[in-house]
Amino acid sequence: LNILLADFQKKINANNSKILNEKKKYSSEILKILNPLLTKYVEKNNISLVIEKKNIIVGIKTLDITENILKIFNEETKNLTN
Protein backbone atom coordinates (compact mmCIF):
# COMPACT_ATOMS: atom_id res chain seq x y z
CA LEU A 1 0.00 0.00 0.00
CA ASN A 2 2.88 2.39 0.81
CA ILE A 3 4.44 1.68 -2.60
CA LEU A 4 1.15 2.48 -4.34
CA LEU A 5 0.79 5.66 -2.32
CA ALA A 6 4.34 6.78 -3.16
CA ASP A 7 3.73 6.06 -6.85
CA PHE A 8 0.46 8.00 -6.74
CA GLN A 9 2.18 10.98 -5.10
CA LYS A 10 4.91 10.94 -7.77
CA LYS A 11 2.24 11.02 -10.47
CA ILE A 12 0.45 13.89 -8.73
CA ASN A 13 3.70 15.86 -8.45
CA ALA A 14 4.52 15.21 -12.11
CA ASN A 15 1.05 16.34 -13.19
CA ASN A 16 1.21 19.45 -10.99
CA SER A 17 4.58 20.32 -12.48
CA LYS A 18 3.21 19.83 -16.00
CA ILE A 19 0.22 22.04 -15.25
CA LEU A 20 2.45 24.75 -13.76
CA ASN A 21 4.67 24.72 -16.85
CA GLU A 22 1.63 24.97 -19.14
CA LYS A 23 0.28 27.86 -17.06
CA LYS A 24 3.60 29.70 -17.37
CA LYS A 25 3.71 29.06 -21.12
CA TYR A 26 0.19 30.32 -21.80
CA SER A 27 0.53 33.26 -19.42
CA SER A 28 3.61 34.33 -21.34
CA GLU A 29 1.76 34.02 -24.66
CA ILE A 30 -1.15 36.08 -23.34
CA LEU A 31 1.19 38.81 -22.09
CA LYS A 32 2.92 38.96 -25.48
CA ILE A 33 -0.45 39.82 -27.02
CA LEU A 34 -1.79 41.94 -24.15
CA ASN A 35 1.16 44.29 -23.58
CA PRO A 36 1.02 45.94 -27.04
CA LEU A 37 -2.78 46.21 -26.77
CA LEU A 38 -2.48 47.93 -23.40
CA THR A 39 0.21 50.27 -24.70
CA LYS A 40 -1.93 51.23 -27.68
CA TYR A 41 -5.04 51.71 -25.49
CA VAL A 42 -3.14 53.85 -22.98
CA GLU A 43 -1.72 56.10 -25.69
CA LYS A 44 -5.06 56.41 -27.49
CA ASN A 45 -6.99 57.28 -24.30
CA ASN A 46 -4.29 59.46 -22.75
CA ILE A 47 -3.95 57.27 -19.63
CA SER A 48 -0.97 57.99 -17.40
CA LEU A 49 -0.86 54.81 -15.31
CA VAL A 50 -2.33 51.30 -15.35
CA ILE A 51 -2.33 49.27 -12.13
CA GLU A 52 -3.44 45.68 -11.53
CA LYS A 53 -6.70 45.36 -9.62
CA LYS A 54 -5.11 43.16 -6.98
CA ASN A 55 -2.89 46.11 -5.99
CA ILE A 56 -5.82 48.50 -5.47
CA ILE A 57 -7.50 48.92 -2.11
CA VAL A 58 -10.15 51.47 -3.11
CA GLY A 59 -10.88 53.11 -6.43
CA ILE A 60 -13.52 54.72 -8.60
CA LYS A 61 -15.27 52.18 -10.85
CA THR A 62 -15.11 54.51 -13.84
CA LEU A 63 -11.31 54.21 -13.81
CA ASP A 64 -11.50 50.43 -14.31
CA ILE A 65 -10.55 49.64 -17.93
CA THR A 66 -10.67 45.84 -17.54
CA GLU A 67 -13.84 45.30 -19.61
CA ASN A 68 -12.56 47.53 -22.41
CA ILE A 69 -9.24 45.70 -22.55
CA LEU A 70 -10.95 42.29 -22.47
CA LYS A 71 -13.16 43.27 -25.42
CA ILE A 72 -10.14 44.40 -27.41
CA PHE A 73 -8.18 41.30 -26.42
CA ASN A 74 -11.03 39.00 -27.43
CA GLU A 75 -11.37 40.72 -30.79
CA GLU A 76 -7.63 40.47 -31.44
CA THR A 77 -7.42 36.79 -30.46
CA LYS A 78 -10.72 35.60 -31.96
CA ASN A 79 -9.01 34.34 -35.12
CA LEU A 80 -6.14 32.68 -33.25
CA THR A 81 -8.39 29.98 -31.77
CA ASN A 82 -9.87 28.90 -35.11
C-alpha positions as CSV (number, residue, x, y, z in Angstrom):
1,L,0.0,0.0,0.0
2,N,2.9,2.4,0.8
3,I,4.4,1.7,-2.6
4,L,1.1,2.5,-4.3
5,L,0.8,5.7,-2.3
6,A,4.3,6.8,-3.2
7,D,3.7,6.1,-6.8
8,F,0.5,8.0,-6.7
9,Q,2.2,11.0,-5.1
10,K,4.9,10.9,-7.8
11,K,2.2,11.0,-10.5
12,I,0.5,13.9,-8.7
13,N,3.7,15.9,-8.5
14,A,4.5,15.2,-12.1
15,N,1.0,16.3,-13.2
16,N,1.2,19.4,-11.0
17,S,4.6,20.3,-12.5
18,K,3.2,19.8,-16.0
19,I,0.2,22.0,-15.2
20,L,2.4,24.8,-13.8
21,N,4.7,24.7,-16.8
22,E,1.6,25.0,-19.1
23,K,0.3,27.9,-17.1
24,K,3.6,29.7,-17.4
25,K,3.7,29.1,-21.1
26,Y,0.2,30.3,-21.8
27,S,0.5,33.3,-19.4
28,S,3.6,34.3,-21.3
29,E,1.8,34.0,-24.7
30,I,-1.2,36.1,-23.3
31,L,1.2,38.8,-22.1
32,K,2.9,39.0,-25.5
33,I,-0.5,39.8,-27.0
34,L,-1.8,41.9,-24.2
35,N,1.2,44.3,-23.6
36,P,1.0,45.9,-27.0
37,L,-2.8,46.2,-26.8
38,L,-2.5,47.9,-23.4
39,T,0.2,50.3,-24.7
40,K,-1.9,51.2,-27.7
41,Y,-5.0,51.7,-25.5
42,V,-3.1,53.9,-23.0
43,E,-1.7,56.1,-25.7
44,K,-5.1,56.4,-27.5
45,N,-7.0,57.3,-24.3
46,N,-4.3,59.5,-22.7
47,I,-3.9,57.3,-19.6
48,S,-1.0,58.0,-17.4
49,L,-0.9,54.8,-15.3
50,V,-2.3,51.3,-15.4
51,I,-2.3,49.3,-12.1
52,E,-3.4,45.7,-11.5
53,K,-6.7,45.4,-9.6
54,K,-5.1,43.2,-7.0
55,N,-2.9,46.1,-6.0
56,I,-5.8,48.5,-5.5
57,I,-7.5,48.9,-2.1
58,V,-10.2,51.5,-3.1
59,G,-10.9,53.1,-6.4
60,I,-13.5,54.7,-8.6
61,K,-15.3,52.2,-10.8
62,T,-15.1,54.5,-13.8
63,L,-11.3,54.2,-13.8
64,D,-11.5,50.4,-14.3
65,I,-10.6,49.6,-17.9
66,T,-10.7,45.8,-17.5
67,E,-13.8,45.3,-19.6
68,N,-12.6,47.5,-22.4
69,I,-9.2,45.7,-22.5
70,L,-11.0,42.3,-22.5
71,K,-13.2,43.3,-25.4
72,I,-10.1,44.4,-27.4
73,F,-8.2,41.3,-26.4
74,N,-11.0,39.0,-27.4
75,E,-11.4,40.7,-30.8
76,E,-7.6,40.5,-31.4
77,T,-7.4,36.8,-30.5
78,K,-10.7,35.6,-32.0
79,N,-9.0,34.3,-35.1
80,L,-6.1,32.7,-33.2
81,T,-8.4,30.0,-31.8
82,N,-9.9,28.9,-35.1
